[in-house]
Amino acid sequence: MKSASRIVILSLFAIGLAACATQAQQDLTPPASKRLDAKTTLETRR
């Protein structure tokens, strides 16, 4: 009975560890700003 409970506990631990390892990190970098072309720059005087 001890070995069966150890197997269950170890398998639950392994499943929990695998679930934590597969989470992807979020990309927190802001998107690149859109470059203005020459005509738009002249029209908006930026």
Contacts in CASP RR format, 6 or more apart in sequence:
PFRMAT RR
TARGET T0000
AUTHOR 0000-0000-0000
METHOD contacts of the structure
MODEL  1
MKSASRIVILSLFAIGLAACATQAQQDLTPPASKRLDAKTTLETRR
36 44 0 8 1.000
36 46 0 8 1.000
END
